[in-house]
Amino acid sequence: MKLYIYEHCPFCIRPRIISGLKQIPLELIYLANDDEKSHIDLIGKKQVPFLQKDDDSFLVESLDICQYLNNFDNKPILSDEITTSTKLIELTTMLSNASKSLVYPSFLNHPLNQQDFPTQSAKDYFERKKEKYIGCFKANLRFPDAAIESTQAILNELDQLMTHTYASSNQLSWDDIMIFPILRNLGIISHLINIPENIKRYVKHLAHEADIELYTNFKQG
């Protein structure tokens, strides 16, 4: 099977958690961010992730892919029903929104994202798209204080709830599928924020179990 992804995309990390934990062999196909044609030729629209199954049919939505991989070998590691902790998901959504103006501009030049942005055209494409939501990349990087303050406050609140091995308990749950990708991406701005100990421990633990590489800055400390 082939999973078409961007490295920086949190939705693409979701199925990689399950395939990594279950050791399901997937060929990861990285698409350049401005390569609309490959998406449209295969699935009719620009969207990642998408999974090409062994029968050459495609599965598109990230959680549908997760459910397929969860039940792939009739040995699920998660419940069939997608249930999540309202408070954790609420805080993580707030965290994602608060940190976008810091995270998006930082994606472009990180070595781990080279396959997402192999050309200046791919970088320009991403910047044009995301500036519709967060405004000028350069201005956000030049004046980051407000975003840093709000991101840090939410991180600190979230950290107090993450005292278990996994996000919401000592067992893997759908919370992890939703929360880990957002927290993992914060590693790219850990030079701007202080990642609290519970979150740092959690991200490193699940990344190791699922064999997902972390952004370099997250490895420090």
Phi, psi and omega in degrees: 000153181237133176247118181268127192213169157248144177295322186279350188278119181296329178294329179286335179288329184308301180293335179291332175298311184291315180296324179291315180294323182269356181056044175276121182291118176234137171273118180274122179251112180271130179253140174293144188298333180263008182272079179289328187299317183299318177299308186295321179298325186267317186234000174086001178199163179271109181196137171230155358279163165217146186250127171264112184282174183297336178269010179072008171278164185241145173238135193248307187291139186301317181287330173295320177296318179300315180295322178297313180292324179301321183258009189304315184251019183060026176229070184294146176251357178227159177295155179295322181276133179277105177237143183221162176280118185302314184294315180297316181293321178299313180293321181292323175296316176299319180296316179300315181293320182292328188264354185303320183292344176264318187286312184304309180296332182284340180297325197298324188245012178282135183304328181293339183259014184302326181285337175284325185231066185283345183226164175296328178299318179294321178294316180297321179299311179299315182298316179299317182294313187282335178294342175295336184257326187241356183084191187299126179302312185297321179293321179296322179284331181283328182234073187269357194301315182296318179293321177298314182298314181290321177298315182296320181297317180291320177303314182296321178293316179297321183301326181294337180268347187257072183254004182258176178298317178250188191299313186239356180196191177267013175234146176300140178214177177296338174304319182295322180296326182275324191269317185306314183301323180291315181291322178302318182290340178293343177302336182286345178239023182290353172279348180255335183234166175257110180279116184296161190296318181298317180292319179299314179299314182299311183296315180297320181296309183289325176299319179295315182296320185266358179058052177246124183289141179262155173297143189310317184297334181287338183284346181281140176084000000 
